[in-house]
Amino acid sequence: MRPHTPSDRLLVTALAAVWAVCFGLTVRDLWRGTGTPPVFVAAPTTLGGDPTVLGFVPGPRGAAAGLAPGDALVRFGSRDLAGVGPIAFRGIVAEETTPGRPVRVRYVRGGSVGATVLRAGSLRLDWPLVPTSLAFAAVALLLFLRAPPSEVVRAYVVASMVGAITLVSLFGADTAEVTASFVVTLVAASLVGPLVVRAGLHFVGKAGSRAARFGPWVFVLGGIPHVGRIFATPISPDLANVLVFVASVAWGGTTLFLVTRSYRELEDVPRRRLQWIVLGLYAGFVPTMIAAAVTAVRPSFLWLYEDALSGFIVLPLFVAVAVWRHNLFDVERLISATLSYSVLVTCGVAIGLSVVPVLADAAENVLGLDAATSYGLLGLALASVVVPVGRRISGWLHAKFFPESGALASGVYEFLRELSRCDTFAELARVSGTHLSTVLRPRVCAIFARSDGKLVSAFVRGPAAPSAIPCESHVARLLVGIGRPLRRGELDAVPAAERAWLDVLRCEVLVPVIHDGTLAAVLSLGPKRSEAPYSDADVALLSAVAAKAASEIDRLSAGRVGAAEVEALRERQRQLDEDLRAAAEVQRSHMPASPPRFADLAFAWRFVPCEAVGGDLLQVQQLGERYVAFWMVDVSGHGVAAAMLSVSIAEHLAPGAGLLTEGREGRGEPRSPARVLESLDERYPIERSSKFFTIFYAVYDRRTRRLRYSRGGHPTPILVRADGSVGVLEEGGTIIGLGGLTPFEEGEVTVGVGDRLFVYTDGVTEYSNADDEMFGEARLRGTLVAERAETLDAECACVLHAAASFAAPAPALDDVTVFGVEFREEPAARIAPTADTTAAPAA
């Protein structure tokens, strides 16, 4: 790092002065409406000759009535055009006209003299470029004056000032000013590409090599097409439009590539500080490159390119955020979405420019559709593909660019499962604290558990923490009253004494663990090591951990009841029995008397609740003649609360609720399994019930024998083929209730005659013996293959028997459910249910 040298100050002062003059002249011309030529002209071919019409300015800048390419322009208004070139012609138009005012023009065509009337264009369409230029200049000067001097700052300031000049270099009320505008535009547009690439190299720390010092200057050639498309010199506007696209893609794409590649290689903190710049680069460059491509093919869309240039305003604004408030909020999802839709829109524009016109012409010739209708229908078809594909690509890009978030999403389910294996309260606190420290990486992680009327320290990682927190403190009462995690901003009003221990903990998020209406534990997390804020996804994860911890506290407390409490518990149990019987009756009302019967499908299941009622539920539904849907849900915990939530889910997935099909009242084509899970994720946020659930949902097409599915954190179903081979259905996302932590992926598999699919809850694989060894998925697969010769119902029974025998005499600690589907042979033409198959939920 070195201070700004006198030469640096002189350079920035000179650039600021040039920008101020250009800015003032441009605003003046925009305000009073200086006229611009409606035609492009070529310089005279002979000394003292007349300029000839080269082409017409595209878009709404003006109309050239009665002229044709090749016409020699003799007179414009009161001015003789002998010896006038493209630049001087633009100055004469500015002197002679105001926008929209007709001007008489004389021309020569084929030796004959003619006359027509032209209406000049206007610079008013360039108004959006003014605030963009102002933003570039203001942020650049502010950085130069306030930011610590460095090569990075210098490179950005110079590039930004030249970019600001380029945006307002089109001015001129007379020939002298237009000539100055041409020179400034040519110089600025030639320099902006190399300087932006150099700034990108400095940002990523790769500006020291010889290639990095001299390589960017190859982009200096980009200035020629830039002035060519405006002034029609030194190259024609048609060629200039194509070369502007090439130049934009060349230097813009190079900058994006350098910054993106470096971004992936950086450590947490510098990468976090670069996030806003990456977002600004993509939001600014990609639309401009796309608009340049469109303009290159269709010059009439020049307005689109100019509007896209005004969109560059996001870059200086985001640079300012990156410098002063880089952790303003979590932008990872926004970056992923920007990247994915940048890729897709680029591909969509390429297809739209190359394929759509051909298809539109074919539709017009074959179907008789007019061009506007054809283009509209094809555009809608293209958009219908881009949007859903964009969501899938966004998830993939998010995992690539933000591995921490990807690891968080993929590890949530295993983390929560591990809490089920804890045998003591101390182990529960240790496992929770260790995992949270790993996946969220806070500088301080502390857990306080209730003991003797206080919340005492049970786990600390980081600086020293208070040994205890009073249970009657203002913060504790606030946590119980709200019942959800609180961010630091929500704790500003607490008393000074309590704020002191929050400061010791460097608390950013407080998470309550509420059991039986009381505060059983508190999790306190300090700032992340990456300096990223706690996102909504992080808070959803913390809510899931708190809900699971409360459930496990309930389980562990059940084994610590002393003899003196037995009688009190019996009395309480008698009071609860009536509620349990009522809850069981509600759950049974959603159970079919027997599995639904089809000629080409067979279903069977076994369900062993941990208590009188449970949180496991499954359902089979016929969606018209062709489709059969089935699903399984596992609500966290067990007992009445879990059972009631499962019943609520069943009601939302009922045929008449409209969630499973695109039509109303359960009619129409089946909705995508991934969309069904997204809807459930929105309807059942974990904050509402302090519970989450996993689900496997599938739709079977009885004619094509294809099974579409998605799973939300559920154990992977096992597909046993008729030949004895085994596979799993893996596609899906995380548990339901985390607010879209990751997109739900969808899978498809074709099943054969005799294939069997087995869906199960984690209660099956987590059956544990005296050595704390779990039954596991490997033993489950082995059992399914070994019992392949049995009937489907018998095979489900064999699975539960094998798991229970493995764990004997230990009882199941969770609800245990296994659900089997057998795909049988039946010609598609004869598909029809043999009995009433509008089955209700089963558990």
GIWO-V423410 format. One record per pair of residues at least 24 apart in sequence whose C-alpha atoms are under 6 Angstrom apart, sorted by the first residue. I is the first residue (numbers start at 1). J is the second residue. Records with the same first field share a line. If there is no record, write none. Layout:
I=J  J
This chain:
1=150
2=150
3=149
4=149
19=165
22=168  169
23=168
26=171
30=123  124
34=94  98
35=94  97  98  99  120  121  122
36=120  121  122
37=90  93  120  121
38=62  63  64  120  121
41=86
43=85  86
48=82  83
49=82  83
50=82  83
58=300
59=300
61=121  122
62=119  120  121
64=118
71=108  109
72=107  108
73=107
74=106  107
75=105  106
76=105
77=103  104
88=175
91=174  175  178
94=173  174
95=174
128=310
129=310
132=310  313
133=164  167
136=160  164  316
137=161  164
152=202  203
155=199
156=199
159=195  196
162=188  192
163=192
186=223  227
189=223
190=220  222  223
191=220
193=219  251
194=219
197=255
200=255
204=262
222=247
241=296
242=296
245=292  293
248=289
249=289
268=530
269=530
273=322  326
276=318  322
277=318  319
279=335
280=314  315  318
284=311  312
327=532
330=533  535
336=394  397  398
337=394
340=390  393  394
341=390
395=743
408=439
441=528  529
442=526  527  528  529
443=526  527  528  529
444=525  526
445=524  525
446=523  524
447=522  523
448=521  522
449=521
450=520  521
465=505
479=512
485=510  511
486=510
513=546  550
515=550
537=741
540=738
547=690  691
551=637
584=613
590=840  841
591=840  841  842
592=840
596=837
598=833  834
600=824  825  826
601=822  823  824
602=821  822
603=820  821
604=793  819  820
605=818  819  820
606=817  818
607=816  817
608=815  816
609=815
610=814  815
611=639
613=639
614=638  639  643
615=642  643  646
616=843
617=842  843
618=841  842  843
619=841  842
620=839
621=838  839
622=838
626=702
627=700  701  702
628=699  700
629=698  699
630=698
631=696  697
632=695  696
633=694  695
634=693  694
635=693
636=691  692  693
673=709  710
674=710  744  746
681=736  737  739
684=737
685=737
686=737
692=736  737
693=736
694=735  736
703=828
705=750  751
706=749  750
707=748  749
708=747  748
709=746  747
710=746
712=736
717=758  759
718=757  758
719=756  757
720=755  756
721=755
722=754  755
753=823  824  825
754=823  824
755=822  823
756=821  822
757=820  821
758=819  820
759=818  819
760=817  818
761=817
763=814  815  816
764=816
767=807
768=807
769=807
